[in-house]
Amino acid sequence: MSSLRFCFTSLTICSPRNLLAIPPQRINTFCCCAKPSRQNDFISEANTLQSSPPSASPKHSPLFGMDDTLVSYLCGKKKATDLAHMVWKHVVQKGDTVLDATCGNGFDTLAMLNLVADDSRKGYVYALDIQKDALDNTSILLEESLNPDERQLVKLVNICHSKMEEVVPRNALVRLVGFNLGYLPGGKKEIITRPETTFLALEAAERILMPGGLISIVVYVGHPGGREELEAVETFAARMPVENWICCKLRMVNRPCAPVPIFLFRR
Amino acid sequence: MSSLRFCFTSLTICSPRNLLAIPPQRINTFCCCAKPSRQNDFISEANTLQSSPPSASPKHSPLFGMDDTLVSYLCGKKKATDLAHMVWKHVVQKGDTVLDATCGNGFDTLAMLNLVADDSRKGYVYALDIQKDALDNTSILLEESLNPDERQLVKLVNICHSKMEEVVPRNALVRLVGFNLGYLPGGKKEIITRPETTFLALEAAERILMPGGLISIVVYVGHPGGREELEAVETFAARMPVENWICCKLRMVNRPCAPVPIFLFRR
C-alpha cells in the first residue's frame, strides 16, 4: 500500500507519481467506501465526485439568479452599460451634478437623473449630443419617464462633447461624466464620435471633475473607427497620474468587437 | 432676457452659446434666488453648487466604507486577489472540487477551502506548486488556520501546474481552477512560472473544468518574463469559443506593472 501513502495524510506534500501508480479502475473500486475516514479521504472524495456530482445544468448553476452586477457582467449576463450604471450607483449621491457627454437615446441620462434627483431638487444632469436626433430621442424618453419636477433637473444641449465646459457652470462640482462612444444606436452609422474630439472631451472632463468623481466610458469598437477611438481613450487613461487617478479597463478577451468599459476615478 | 431662454425650459434643446452670453458675475447675482422656480432653475442650480457643494473630502467620499469588492477594486481599494476571491464566491459551492494551480504561500488555497468545506466533507481542494518552499508555506498556513477535519480536505502536491491532470481524478468535476502567475512572494524571483508551461496548464484546466466553472488567473507582470506570460494567457483566452466561454480581463491602464486579473467562465 506504499503507493497510496499520499492519500492518507492530506497535508503531506507528495509526488503525483504515486497517484499515477493507482490504475483508474482501482480508484473506482475504492470509491465504494461509504464514509470517508482519515485513511481514505482521497478515495472517498473521488467517490463523492462520482456519486453526487455538483450540479452543472444552467438552472442549477451558481450563476443562476445571481444579482451581483459585476459577476453578471464578467460571466456575460449583463451589458457594459449595466456595469457602468452599477459603478455609478457607488459614486453618485443625491443632489450631485453629473454630465452625460453623449446622451444618445437617453438611457444614460435617465439613469443619471434617477441617481441625483430627490426632493431637494439640487441634483442636476447636463446631457449633450452633437446629433439633434439623439436629443430628440432623449427628450421623448425623459418626457415619458419623468414627472415635471424631475424634468426640470435635466438640461439637454446640442453640442460636441469636447465643448462641455461651455455648458457646465465654471464653479460646478461634477461628480460623474459619462461617455458612450461610437454611433447613435438606430441612427446613422457614419456619424460617429471621433478620436480627436473624444480626446479633447476627456481632457475637459478631467478639468471639471471633482475629487472622488468618476469619468465613465463605454467604447463601442465594432464599427470602422471604433478601434482608433479606443486607442485614443487608452492613451488618455494611460497618462493619468497614478497618485490622483485609478484607471481600469475591462475587456472581453475572446470578443474583440464587444464594448469596452473604462472607469477613471479621481481620488 | 432672450439670452436666458434655455434656462427656462430644461428639456428644450438649446445652444450653449446663449450660456456663454451670460457673464459669470451675472450668474452669481442670480444665485441669490432662494427658491428655484421654473423660470430660474438653471441659475438656482448654479447657486446650489456654490452654497452647498457636494462633499469632496476622503472621509465624506461616496467611496468611503463601500463594501462592494468590484468597485473597491476599480477604485484602487482592493487587490486583484481580493477581486478574484469575490468572484469565486459567486461561482463555487459547498462540496465542490477546486484546484489551486499555483498555491504560493497558501492564501488562495485557504480561501478555496473555506468556500468548499462544510459538514458533508465533500468539498476538496487540490493545491499544486512546483516549488517545495511554496508547499511548506502553504502547509504551515493551513495547519494554523484549519481544524483537523478541514485539513483532510486539502491535498498538496509538488508538481508543475501543467500536469494538474496527473493529480485530479479523471472523473472529477472541477468548479474552479485558480492561478497566481509570477514568482513566489518572498521567494526567489528567478523562479517564475513560464509562458510555455502556463499555456499547457490552461489547456489542462480547460479539459478538467465542469460547465458553469471558472478558470481564475492573476498575472503578475512587474518582473522579467511577466509580460510574456500575460501574452500567453491572453493568446489562450482570445481563442476560447464565445459560445462556451466568457473571457474577461481587467487592466489598470495607468499602472502597467499592476497585476492583471483574467476570468474565464465556462458556460
Interface residues (C-beta under 8 A of the other chain):
Chain A: F6 S10 L11 T12 I13 C14 S15 P16 L19 L20 P24 I27 P36 R38 D41 F42 E45 A46 T48 L49 Q50 S52 P53 P54 S55 A56 P58 S61 P62 L63 M66 D68 L70 V71 Y73 L74 C75 G76 M86 V87 H90 V91 V92 Q93 G95 D96 T97 R121 K122 Y124 K132 L135 D136 S139 L142 E143 R151 Q152 L153 V154 K155 L156 V157 N158 I159 K163 E166 V167 P169 R170 N171 A172 L173 R175 M210 P211 G212 E234 A237 A238 R239 M240 P241 V242 W245 I246 C247 C248 K249 L250 R251 M252 V253 N254 R255 P256 I262 F263 F265 R267
Chain B: F6 S10 L11 T12 I13 C14 S15 P16 R17 L19 L20 P24 I27 P36 R38 D41 F42 E45 A46 T48 L49 Q50 S52 P53 P54 S55 A56 P58 S61 P62 L63 M66 D68 L70 V71 Y73 L74 C75 G76 M86 V87 H90 V91 V92 Q93 G95 D96 T97 R121 K122 Y124 K132 L135 D136 S139 L142 E143 R151 Q152 L153 V154 K155 L156 V157 N158 I159 K163 E166 V167 P169 R170 N171 A172 L173 R175 M210 P211 G212 E234 A237 A238 R239 M240 P241 V242 W245 I246 C247 C248 K249 L250 R251 M252 V253 N254 R255 P256 I262 F263 F265 R267
